């Protein structure tokens, strides 16, 4: 049936499917965590946890990823919901950069991949923290925009904030307006926090956030996770397709042959990390296979850069953040990772 297709196309199809199979479990984990945040984590709780000081907020954001066993495949919807809940942009991005690297699952897999030694795992963790601290503080003190796309922004309405995690804006100054989103947390000057649930079959009952039962919150968490999955899924598929095409038609041996000297080898391994688009739970084993070819500096660059920026992750970021803000993240992460690898 497929005998008439070129071998390269079949190879690309195999790689594409393998990337999806590898990434989907972590995307599912990510969207369920995002749904949990949406339904169970209040703005007041976040306000208590995140320091007001920008520098301290970046530090907290960088370290809190230890408690989130999430791959970069599912980190974007988590961060998007944290930002919609009131987490400062600089803290959210710091969390996004470190969470796929410093969580215990990734740390252990890196330790095993490099022969049960701690040098590379610790360099990897240190590198992610350095990058997150630098990029987070650049955003905190020099970036004046909002970062998120308009449909995810927090709006000011009647002196209070209206958080819209997805879909269009609805300001509940009177009766709630119908929108295309399923979940919206609304707060106005005279209106308590409410959760609005709008099914396709026009179920218009309103629920007060504080009066919802546990089972209702769990059900809404599942529904929110489904919405998030279809929201980010298209970017994952598109990114996986591009990554598969590049892996098929740009030979790794060609790239490796260009990697002479410390500078070129670091840049090459960063490019490989971006193109291969591996999940952070598995990339250490691929990185370890290059030990006979590249220096420790280059391999650490591969292990730090990949979970922060790869093709599928970039596609999902472009779906959530403004293009100029994504360009700032890409540029600053690339420069800091390169400099870190150069000096270690």
MARKE-967316 format. One record per residue: residue in three letters; x, y, z of N, C-alpha, C in turn. Coordinates in pm, whole numbers, padded with zeros to 5 digits, always signed. Example, Ala and Ser with C-alpha at 12.3 -4.5 7.8 and 13.67 -1.06 7.14 Angstrom:
! MARKE-967316
ALA+01319-00569+00780+01230-00450+00780+01320-00330+00780SER+01285-00225+00708+01367-00106+00714+01290+00003+00787
***
This chain:
! MARKE-967316
UNK+00082-00122+00000+00000+00000+00000+00085+00126+00000UNK+00196+00122+00080+00282+00239+00089+00413+00219+00013UNK+00417+00115-00071+00543+00084-00139+00585+00192-00237UNK+00487+00269-00287+00520+00373-00385+00572+00499-00320UNK+00565+00509-00186+00611+00628-00117+00762+00622-00097UNK+00829+00738-00102+00975+00739-00080+01009+00692+00061UNK+01124+00627+00074+01168+00580+00206+01183+00695+00304UNK+01229+00809+00254+01249+00925+00342+01118+00973+00401UNK+01010+00965+00323+00879+01006+00375+00831+00910+00484UNK+00852+00780+00461+00813+00682+00563+00894+00700+00691UNK+01022+00734+00673+01107+00759+00789+01057+00882+00865UNK+01021+00987+00792+00969+01107+00855+00839+01078+00930UNK+00754+00994+00871+00629+00958+00936+00654+00882+01066UNK+00752+00793+01064+00786+00716+01184+00837+00808+01295UNK+00925+00901+01258+00979+00995+01357+00867+01084+01411UNK+00779+01130+01323+00667+01215+01364+00579+01144+01467UNK+00544+01019+01439+00460+00943+01532+00533+00919+01664UNK+00663+00890+01658+00738+00865+01781+00747+00989+01868UNK+00760+01107+01805+00763+01232+01882+00629+01253+01951UNK+00520+01230+01878+00387+01246+01937+00365+01150+02053UNK+00403+01023+02032+00384+00922+02137+00465+00958+02261UNK+00585+01009+02240+00670+01048+02352+00615+01170+02425UNK+00558+01263+02350+00517+01391+02408+00377+01387+02470UNK+00285+01310+02412+00145+01317+02455+00123+01289+02603UNK+00187+01188+02663+00164+01167+02807+00196+01289+02891UNK+00302+01361+02854+00343+01477+02933+00254+01598+02904UNK+00202+01605+02782+00103+01709+02752-00022+01686+02835UNK-00065+01560+02846-00182+01527+02927-00160+01564+03073UNK-00042+01531+03125-00010+01570+03262-00017+01722+03276UNK+00040+01791+03178+00042+01937+03182-00096+01999+03181UNK-00186+01950+03095-00318+02012+03087-00402+01981+03210UNK-00379+01864+03272-00453+01834+03396-00401+01918+03512UNK-00270+01942+03516-00217+02034+03616-00273+02174+03594UNK-00282+02215+03466-00339+02345+03433-00485+02354+03478UNK-00561+02245+03455-00699+02243+03500-00711+02249+03650UNK-00620+02179+03721-00619+02182+03867-00591+02324+03918UNK-00494+02389+03856-00462+02528+03894-00583+02618+03874UNK-00650+02600+03761-00765+02684+03730-00876+02669+03834UNK-00900+02548+03881-01015+02522+03967-00984+02524+04116UNK-00862+02490+04155-00832+02471+04297-00736+02575+04355UNK-00663+02647+04270-00567+02745+04320-00626+02885+04306UNK-00642+02953+04416-00704+03086+04415-00598+03194+04396UNK-00644+03312+04353-00555+03426+04338-00495+03467+04472UNK-00573+03453+04580-00524+03490+04713-00408+03400+04755UNK-00418+03271+04724-00310+03177+04757-00183+03216+04682UNK-00196+03245+04552-00080+03283+04471-00018+03412+04524UNK-00103+03507+04564-00053+03634+04618+00029+03612+04745UNK-00008+03510+04824+00067+03481+04946+00199+03411+04915UNK+00202+03328+04813+00320+03247+04782+00426+03327+04709UNK+00386+03408+04610+00480+03482+04526+00519+03612+04594UNK+00647+03635+04620+00690+03761+04683+00660+03882+04595UNK+00643+03996+04659+00619+04120+04585+00747+04168+04516UNK+00860+04143+04582+00988+04183+04524+01014+04104+04396UNK+01049+04174+04289+01065+04109+04159+01176+04006+04158UNK+01289+04041+04219+01402+03949+04219+01369+03822+04296UNK+01307+03839+04414+01269+03722+04493+01162+03639+04422UNK+01072+03706+04348+00969+03634+04274+01032+03546+04166UNK+01136+03596+04101+01206+03517+04000+01273+03395+04064UNK+01331+03414+04182+01395+03302+04252+01292+03195+04288UNK+01179+03238+04344+01074+03143+04381+01023+03071+04256UNK+00998+03146+04148+00953+03085+04024+01051+02985+03969UNK+01181+03011+03985+01284+02922+03934+01290+02791+04012UNK+01263+02799+04143+01280+02682+04229+01155+02597+04244UNK+01038+02656+04219+00913+02584+04245+00892+02467+04148UNK+00968+02466+04038+00958+02357+03941+00999+02222+03999UNK+01070+02222+04113+01107+02097+04178+00983+02013+04209UNK+00872+02081+04234+00750+02011+04277+00657+01978+04160UNK+00698+02011+04037+00614+01985+03920+00686+01890+03826UNK+00652+01761+03827+00717+01665+03737+00664+01680+03594UNK+00695+01793+03532+00638+01823+03400+00748+01835+03296UNK+00724+01778+03181+00811+01793+03066+00781+01927+02998UNK+00876+01970+02912+00851+02096+02839+00732+02084+02745UNK+00693+01960+02710+00578+01940+02621+00449+01995+02683UNK+00439+01992+02815+00315+02035+02879+00329+02158+02967UNK+00446+02224+02963+00470+02335+03056+00397+02462+03015UNK+00376+02484+02884+00316+02610+02839+00173+02628+02892UNK+00083+02528+02882-00051+02549+02939-00049+02571+03090UNK+00046+02509+03161+00056+02532+03305+00091+02677+03332UNK+00191+02728+03263+00235+02867+03283+00126+02964+03242UNK+00059+02933+03134-00048+03022+03087-00157+03037+03193UNK-00192+02928+03259-00295+02935+03363-00243+03001+03490UNK-00117+02981+03522-00059+03051+03637-00060+03202+03614UNK-00024+03244+03494-00025+03387+03463-00166+03444+03468UNK-00263+03366+03418-00402+03411+03422-00454+03419+03565UNK-00392+03345+03656-00431+03346+03797-00362+03458+03876UNK-00268+03527+03813-00205+03639+03880-00057+03625+03908UNK+00005+03516+03867+00149+03503+03883+00218+03606+03794UNK+00316+03681+03847+00387+03780+03764+00455+03714+03645UNK+00462+03787+03536+00518+03733+03412+00661+03684+03432UNK+00743+03760+03505+00883+03721+03524+00896+03593+03605UNK+00809+03574+03704+00812+03451+03783+00762+03332+03702UNK+00657+03353+03622+00602+03247+03539+00701+03197+03435UNK+00774+03288+03371+00871+03248+03270+00990+03178+03335UNK+01033+03224+03452+01141+03156+03524+01100+03012+03556UNK+00976+02994+03598+00924+02860+03624+00922+02777+03496UNK+00878+02836+03387+00870+02765+03259+01007+02715+03213UNK+01111+02792+03240+01244+02757+03194+01309+02647+03279UNK+01281+02645+03409+01349+02549+03496+01270+02421+03521UNK+01136+02429+03523+01054+02314+03563+01084+02186+03484UNK+01107+02193+03351+01135+02068+03279+01274+02010+03308UNK+01357+02080+03387+01494+02036+03410+01521+01997+03555UNK+01469+02076+03650+01508+02056+03790+01414+01962+03866UNK+01310+01912+03799+01221+01820+03871+01291+01685+03891UNK+01253+01611+03995+01326+01489+04033+01334+01383+03923UNK+01231+01370+03841+01231+01267+03736+01343+01293+03636UNK+01357+01417+03591+01461+01453+03494+01599+01443+03559UNK+01609+01488+03682+01738+01481+03752+01786+01336+03764UNK+01695+01246+03798+01733+01106+03813+01770+01044+03678UNK+01693+01075+03572+01723+01018+03440+01859+01067+03390UNK+01894+01191+03419+02024+01244+03378+02136+01175+03456UNK+02112+01153+03584+02210+01084+03670+02236+00943+03617UNK+02132+00871+03579+02147+00735+03527+02216+00736+03391UNK+02177+00830+03304+02231+00834+03168+02381+00858+03167UNK+02431+00933+03265+02574+00965+03267+02650+00881+03370UNK+02613+00753+03375+02688+00656+03452+02682+00676+03602UNK+02569+00721+03653+02550+00741+03797+02655+00833+03857UNK+02687+00939+03783+02775+01044+03834+02698+01175+03839UNK+02740+01266+03926+02662+01387+03950+02712+01510+03873UNK+02824+01501+03806+02881+01620+03741+02784+01683+03641UNK+02742+01606+03543+02654+01660+03438+02516+01697+03492UNK+02451+01613+03575+02322+01654+03630+02328+01786+03707UNK+02433+01805+03788+02444+01929+03865+02474+02049+03774UNK+02558+02028+03674+02583+02136+03577+02456+02172+03502UNK+02375+02070+03474+02248+02095+03404+02153+02178+03491UNK+02138+02138+03616+02050+02211+03707+02100+02354+03728UNK+02232+02367+03751+02289+02500+03772+02268+02589+03649UNK+02285+02530+03531+02265+02607+03408+02123+02654+03392UNK+02027+02568+03423+01886+02608+03411+01852+02721+03508UNK+01909+02714+03630+01882+02820+03728+01946+02952+03686UNK+02067+02945+03632+02134+03068+03584+02052+03132+03473UNK+02009+03052+03377+01931+03105+03265+01799+03165+03314UNK+01731+03094+03402+01602+03142+03452+01617+03271+03530UNK+01721+03281+03612+01742+03402+03690+01774+03522+03601UNK+01858+03500+03501+01896+03610+03412+01777+03653+03326UNK+01713+03557+03260+01601+03589+03171+01483+03645+03251UNK+01455+03585+03368+01346+03635+03451+01367+03778+03494UNK+01489+03813+03531+01516+03952+03573+01519+04049+03455UNK+01559+04001+03339+01547+04086+03219+01401+04122+03195UNK+01314+04022+03205+01171+04046+03187+01117+04135+03298UNK+01161+04112+03422+01110+04187+03536+01143+04335+03529UNK+01264+04368+03485+01309+04507+03495+01316+04581+03362UNK+01309+04506+03251+01324+04574+03122+01207+04552+03027UNK+01128+04448+03048+01015+04423+02959+00890+04487+03018UNK+00825+04572+02940+00710+04647+02990+00577+04595+02935UNK+00579+04496+02849+00455+04447+02790+00385+04345+02879UNK+00282+04286+02823+00202+04189+02897+00240+04044+02867UNK+00306+04020+02755+00354+03885+02722+00248+03796+02662UNK+00143+03766+02736+00037+03679+02686-00040+03745+02572UNK-00094+03662+02485-00182+03714+02382-00309+03772+02444UNK-00375+03857+02370-00487+03934+02424-00595+03847+02485UNK-00623+03731+02426-00734+03651+02476-00701+03582+02609UNK-00576+03589+02653-00538+03530+02780-00505+03634+02886UNK-00519+03759+02851-00472+03865+02939-00562+03887+03058UNK-00506+03951+03159-00586+04004+03268-00627+04146+03231UNK-00753+04172+03241-00806+04302+03209-00843+04376+03337UNK-00835+04506+03332-00882+04589+03442-01025+04631+03411UNK-01116+04597+03501-01256+04633+03479-01312+04688+03609UNK-01362+04811+03604-01422+04878+03719-01329+04874+03841UNK-01198+04890+03813-01102+04896+03921-01056+04763+03972UNK-01106+04651+03918-01066+04519+03962-01020+04438+03841UNK-00959+04323+03866-00904+04241+03758-01004+04138+03711UNK-01003+04115+03580-01084+04009+03522-00989+03913+03453UNK-00981+03792+03502-00888+03694+03447-00958+03609+03343UNK-00903+03608+03223-00962+03530+03115-00859+03431+03066UNK-00861+03306+03114-00761+03210+03072-00774+03165+02929UNK-00891+03171+02870-00907+03130+02731-01032+03196+02676UNK-01034+03209+02543-01154+03262+02480-01161+03412+02486UNK-01282+03466+02480-01303+03608+02473-01331+03666+02611UNK-01324+03799+02619-01346+03869+02744-01494+03887+02772UNK-01531+03863+02896-01667+03895+02938-01658+03971+03068UNK-01714+04089+03076-01710+04170+03197-01847+04165+03261UNK-01848+04113+03382-01976+04085+03446-02024+04204+03527UNK-02045+04317+03463-02097+04432+03534-02247+04417+03555UNK-02308+04335+03472-02449+04304+03489-02463+04155+03469UNK-02567+04110+03398-02577+03967+03366-02460+03923+03281UNK-02414+03804+03306-02296+03754+03234-02327+03739+03087UNK-02228+03783+03004-02243+03771+02860-02194+03634+02815UNK-02253+03584+02708-02212+03455+02653-02084+03472+02575UNK-01990+03380+02594-01864+03386+02522-01832+03248+02467UNK-01719+03241+02392-01682+03115+02330-01601+03026+02423UNK-01562+03076+02539-01482+02994+02629-01570+02919+02727UNK-01515+02815+02784-01590+02737+02881-01572+02786+03023UNK-01452+02844+03054-01426+02880+03191-01369+03021+03197UNK-01429+03105+03280-01380+03239+03298-01399+03280+03443UNK-01292+03325+03505-01301+03372+03641-01317+03522+03638UNK-01431+03569+03685-01467+03708+03671-01467+03777+03805UNK-01411+03897+03812-01419+03976+03932-01436+04123+03895UNK-01535+04188+03944-01556+04330+03921-01572+04399+04054UNK-01598+04529+04048-01604+04608+04169-01716+04563+04261UNK-01827+04516+04205-01941+04479+04285-01979+04332+04272UNK-01897+04259+04200-01933+04120+04172-01835+04026+04237UNK-01876+03926+04312-01783+03830+04372-01721+03743+04263UNK-01614+03673+04302-01551+03582+04206-01649+03473+04169UNK-01667+03454+04037-01762+03354+03990-01699+03266+03883UNK-01743+03147+03878-01702+03058+03770-01820+03042+03676UNK-01797+03075+03551-01903+03069+03452-01880+02948+03362UNK-01978+02865+03349-01966+02741+03272-02070+02744+03161UNK-02021+02744+03036-02112+02757+02924-02094+02639+02831UNK-02180+02537+02843-02171+02419+02757-02218+02452+02616UNK-02184+02362+02523-02232+02379+02385-02383+02367+02379UNK-02446+02296+02477-02590+02282+02472-02658+02393+02552UNK-02586+02506+02570-02642+02629+02627-02687+02613+02772UNK-02607+02538+02848-02634+02531+02990-02585+02660+03053UNK-02677+02748+03104-02633+02877+03152-02638+02893+03301UNK-02624+02788+03374-02620+02802+03519-02487+02862+03560UNK-02489+02946+03662-02368+03005+03715-02337+02942+03850UNK-02207+02929+03878-02166+02871+04004-02072+02968+04073UNK-02094+02992+04198-02000+03071+04275-01881+02984+04310UNK-01760+03037+04287-01638+02958+04302-01629+02896+04440UNK-01665+02973+04541-01650+02924+04677-01759+02825+04717UNK-01870+02817+04643-01981+02729+04678-01979+02598+04600UNK-01888+02583+04508-01883+02461+04430-01837+02345+04517UNK-01897+02230+04499-01855+02110+04572-01725+02058+04513UNK-01661+01968+04586-01536+01910+04540-01555+01834+04409UNK-01664+01757+04400-01690+01679+04278-01713+01770+04158UNK-01780+01885+04180-01800+01981+04072-01666+02037+04024UNK-01579+02068+04118-01448+02121+04081-01368+02019+04003UNK-01375+01892+04045-01305+01787+03974-01358+01773+03831UNK-01490+01778+03817-01551+01767+03684-01509+01884+03595UNK-01511+02006+03650-01469+02122+03573-01319+02117+03542UNK-01241+02059+03632-01098+02042+03605-01077+01954+03482UNK-01152+01843+03474-01142+01753+03358-01182+01826+03231UNK-01293+01900+03237-01339+01972+03117-01238+02078+03075UNK-01182+02146+03174-01082+02248+03141-00958+02183+03079UNK-00919+02065+03130-00804+01994+03075-00828+01954+02930UNK-00950+01912+02899-00985+01876+02760-00974+01998+02670UNK-01027+02112+02716-01016+02235+02637-00870+02272+02613UNK-00786+02264+02719-00645+02296+02707-00574+02201+02609UNK-00611+02073+02615-00547+01974+02530-00569+02007+02382UNK-00692+02039+02346-00719+02072+02206-00663+02209+02169UNK-00644+02296+02269-00587+02427+02241-00439+02415+02206UNK-00363+02336+02285-00219+02324+02261-00185+02211+02166UNK-00278+02116+02147-00249+01998+02066-00211+02030+01924UNK-00276+02128+01865-00245+02160+01725-00103+02212+01707UNK-00055+02285+01809+00083+02335+01803+00182+02221+01822UNK+00148+02126+01907+00233+02009+01927+00245+01929+01797UNK+00134+01906+01729+00134+01829+01604+00217+01900+01498UNK+00197+02031+01485+00270+02108+01385+00419+02109+01415UNK+00453+02129+01543+00594+02129+01581+00659+01993+01561UNK+00587+01886+01594+00640+01751+01576+00664+01722+01428UNK+00575+01770+01343+00590+01748+01198+00714+01819+01146UNK+00737+01943+01189+00856+02017+01146+00982+01948+01197UNK+00979+01906+01325+01095+01839+01383+01126+01710+01307UNK+01023+01633+01273+01043+01508+01199+01102+01534+01062UNK+01053+01637+00995+01104+01671+00862+01251+01711+00868UNK+01286+01791+00970+01425+01836+00981+01517+01720+01017UNK+01470+01629+01103+01553+01513+01138+01572+01420+01019UNK+01474+01417+00930+01482+01328+00813+01571+01384+00705UNK+01556+01513+00677+01621+01571+00560+01747+01651+00593UNK+01774+01673+00723+01901+01734+00762+01976+01629+00843UNK+02076+01570+00785+02146+01458+00847+02228+01505+00967UNK+02217+01429+01076+02293+01460+01197+02443+01453+01170UNK+02485+01359+01086+02628+01344+01055+02683+01469+00988UNK+02600+01535+00907+02642+01659+00841+02666+01768+00944UNK+02574+01778+01040+02589+01879+01144+02709+01850+01232UNK+02728+01723+01267+02840+01687+01354+02974+01720+01289UNK+02981+01701+01159+03106+01729+01088+03145+01876+01093UNK+03046+01963+01121+03074+02107+01127+03114+02152+01267UNK+03100+02065+01366+03120+02104+01505+03262+02094+01553UNK+03352+02178+01502+03492+02179+01544+03517+02302+01630UNK+03590+02281+01740+03621+02392+01830+03511+02411+01932UNK+03543+02475+02045+03445+02488+02154+03322+02569+02116UNK+03341+02677+02043+03227+02764+02010+03132+02694+01913UNK+03187+02640+01805+03101+02574+01706+03034+02450+01763UNK+03105+02376+01847+03046+02254+01903+02930+02287+01998UNK+02942+02394+02076+02832+02435+02164+02713+02478+02081UNK+02738+02561+01980+02628+02607+01894+02562+02490+01823UNK+02643+02395+01777+02588+02280+01707+02498+02197+01797UNK+02541+02173+01921+02459+02092+02012+02331+02166+02050UNK+02334+02296+02055+02212+02373+02080+02116+02360+01962UNK+02171+02364+01841+02087+02345+01721+02028+02205+01721UNK+02108+02104+01755+02058+01967+01760+01945+01953+01863UNK+01962+02017+01978+01859+02011+02082+01729+02070+02032UNK+01739+02179+01958+01620+02245+01904+01553+02158+01798UNK+01632+02098+01712+01578+02019+01601+01522+01886+01647UNK+01594+01817+01736+01551+01684+01779+01424+01689+01861UNK+01402+01798+01935+01277+01818+02012+01246+01699+02103UNK+01345+01660+02180+01328+01548+02272+01263+01594+02401UNK+01190+01505+02467+01137+01534+02599+01252+01532+02699UNK+01241+01616+02801+01352+01631+02895+01375+01504+02977UNK+01273+01417+02987+01292+01291+03059+01380+01194+02981UNK+01395+01214+02850+01467+01119+02767+01592+01176+02702UNK+01607+01308+02700+01716+01368+02622+01854+01339+02678UNK+01862+01308+02809+01994+01282+02868+02061+01160+02805UNK+01982+01061+02769+02039+00939+02710+02093+00967+02569UNK+02026+01059+02496+02077+01099+02365+02202+01184+02384UNK+02199+01275+02480+02315+01359+02506+02437+01276+02546UNK+02412+01173+02627+02523+01088+02672+02588+01013+02556UNK+02512+00986+02450+02568+00915+02335+02669+00998+02258UNK+02673+01130+02282+02766+01219+02213+02894+01241+02292UNK+02911+01173+02405+03028+01200+02491+03161+01174+02421UNK+03162+01079+02329+03287+01048+02259+03318+01146+02147UNK+03222+01231+02114+03237+01324+02002+03252+01467+02050UNK+03173+01506+02153+03170+01645+02198+03213+01658+02343UNK+03251+01780+02379+03295+01809+02514+03177+01815+02611UNK+03209+01812+02740+03106+01824+02843+03032+01956+02829UNK+03104+02062+02794+03042+02193+02775+02930+02185+02671UNK+02959+02121+02558+02861+02112+02450+02741+02028+02491UNK+02766+01919+02563+02657+01831+02606+02568+01901+02708UNK+02628+01977+02799+02549+02054+02896+02463+02159+02823UNK+02519+02222+02722+02441+02318+02642+02320+02248+02579UNK+02342+02128+02528+02234+02048+02470+02126+02019+02574UNK+02167+01982+02694+02073+01941+02798+01999+02059+02861UNK+02059+02176+02860+01994+02295+02916+01905+02362+02812UNK+01955+02373+02690+01882+02447+02587+01758+02372+02538UNK+01770+02240+02519+01660+02162+02461+01529+02174+02535UNK+01526+02153+02668+01398+02164+02740+01341+02306+02744UNK+01427+02405+02720+01379+02543+02720+01326+02585+02584UNK+01393+02539+02480+01355+02577+02344+01373+02460+02248UNK+01265+02409+02196+01271+02318+02082+01154+02352+01990UNK+01143+02280+01882+01045+02319+01780+00903+02311+01832UNK+00867+02198+01893+00728+02183+01938+00694+02280+02051UNK+00791+02304+02140+00769+02398+02249+00755+02540+02197UNK+00834+02574+02096+00825+02707+02035+00688+02729+01972UNK+00635+02628+01905+00503+02640+01845+00396+02667+01952UNK+00407+02597+02066+00309+02617+02172+00324+02754+02238UNK+00447+02802+02250+00469+02936+02304+00410+03043+02212UNK+00426+03023+02082+00369+03119+01987+00217+03120+01993UNK+00157+03009+02036+00013+03005+02051-00036+03077+02175UNK+00051+03093+02275+00010+03154+02401+00063+03296+02420UNK+00184+03323+02370+00250+03451+02394+00259+03533+02265UNK+00276+03661+02282+00295+03750+02167+00429+03720+02101UNK+00434+03739+01969+00552+03701+01892+00677+03776+01939UNK+00664+03905+01969+00780+03982+02013+00832+03933+02147UNK+00741+03892+02233+00783+03840+02363+00853+03705+02347UNK+00801+03620+02258+00866+03492+02231+01007+03516+02174UNK+01020+03617+02087+01151+03651+02031+01248+03692+02142UNK+01198+03769+02240+01282+03808+02353+01327+03684+02431UNK+01236+03591+02456+01270+03468+02529+01375+03388+02451UNK+01350+03368+02323+01441+03288+02240+01581+03350+02237UNK+01587+03480+02215+01716+03549+02205+01793+03543+02337UNK+01726+03579+02446+01794+03584+02576+01835+03444+02623UNK+01748+03345+02605+01783+03208+02645+01903+03157+02565UNK+01902+03181+02435+02012+03134+02349+02144+03194+02392UNK+02146+03324+02416+02271+03392+02455+02320+03343+02590UNK+02231+03334+02688+02273+03295+02823+02320+03150+02828UNK+02249+03061+02760+02292+02920+02756+02430+02908+02692UNK+02450+02979+02581+02580+02974+02512+02693+03023+02602UNK+02671+03137+02670+02775+03192+02757+02801+03101+02876UNK+02694+03043+02931+02711+02952+03045+02795+02830+03003UNK+02763+02771+02889+02838+02654+02843+02983+02689+02813UNK+03006+02811+02770+03141+02855+02732+03231+02870+02855UNK+03173+02907+02970+03256+02938+03087+03268+02822+03186UNK+03185+02719+03174+03194+02610+03273+03316+02520+03247
***
